[in-house]
Amino acid sequence: MKILVVDDREEHLKEMITELKNEFQDSGVIGFTNPMMAVKYGYENPVDMVFTAVEMNRLSGFSVARLLRSRHGPVLPVILLTDSKQWRQLGTELHINGWMKRSAHSDQIRHALKCGCTAID
């Protein structure tokens, strides 16, 4: 499985990559601080799951989700990373699979995936 992680805050990106690599040891996890580069990568390579921050410079997590789903299909699982609840309504309208805090840990990631990618506060 190929997992794409997008967060313009490098410290959060590194933490999420570490947690995902621990959780999905047989998967490839690749991260980008630049959302445009992440979308470019996603257009040129297979992607099975996306974890993306909502608020970023240049491109929002919603835009990342829309663009990658236009390439990989609407069933591409997308988990948005945010510390704010204000984006959840828009996420519901866009059929986002779930939410996590930007600082989620392995047990929270595991729980979200087992529960069908529901919100983790």
N, C-alpha and C positions, 0 to 999 in steps of 0.2 A: 504494500500500500504506500502511496506517495501522499504525504501530508505537507501542505503549504501553510506557513505561518507568516502573517504580515502585521507589523507593529512599528511605527516610526520612533518609538521609545526603545532604544537599544537594550537597556537593562531589562525591560519587560520581555522583549523578544528573546533574549538569551535565556531567561528563566523559563519561558513557555517551551522553547526548543528542548531544554534539558528535561522538563517534565514529560513532554511528549515522547522523547527518546527513551525515557525510563518506562513509560507505559506501553509503547509500541516498539519493542526492541527489534522486531523483524521488519520494520517499516523505514522508508526514507523520509526524513524530516528536513525540509529546507526552509530557511527564513529570509525575509527581506525587510529592511527598514524603509525602503522606497516602494510605495504601493504600485507605482507605474511599472517598475522592474518586476514586481511580483506578477502583475497581469501579463506582462510580456512573457515571462517564464511559463505561466499557465497556458498561454496560447500556443507555445511551442513544445510543451511537454505534458504527459499525462498527469492528472491530479485527481486524487480520490477523496480528499477532505480538505477543507479550508478553515483555519482559525484566523480571524482578522480583527484588529482593533477597529472601532467605529470612527472615532475622531482622529484624523491624521492630516498632515499637510499634503497638498496636491490632490488627493483622492480619498473619499470616505470609504469605510468598510462596506457600506451599502453599494457603492459603485463598484468596488472590487468584486462583491458577490454577483451583481448583475452582469458584469463583463465576463467573469469566469463561467457563470452559468450559461451565458450565450454561446460559449465555446464547448462546454462539457455537458450541457443539458441541465434542465431544471431540478433534477434529482441530486445534483452535487451537494453533499452535506456542507453547510456553512454554519460555523459557530462564531458569534460576534463577541469580542472581548471589550468590555466597558465597565467602568465603575459607576455609571449613571443609569438610572431607570427610565430616563426621558425618551430613549430611543426605542423602547420595546414595542410601542404601537406600530411604528413604521416597520419594524422588523417582522411583526405579525403579518402585516399587509404584504410584505415581500416574501413570505413563507421561509423566513430564516429558521434554521433547525434548533437553535438554542443560543443561550447567553452564558457567559462566564465573566467573573471579574478578571481584570488583566493579570492579577497575581494569583491565578488558580494553581492548585497543587495537584499531584497525581491522584489523590483520593477523590477530589472534586471532579477531575476529568473523567475518571472511571465511573463515578456516579452519574454524571451527565450522559455518558454514552450508554450506560445500562438502562437509563430511564428515557431513552429516546431523545437525547440531547435537550433536555429541559433546562430551565434557568437555574443557575447556581448563584446564590447571593452570598 
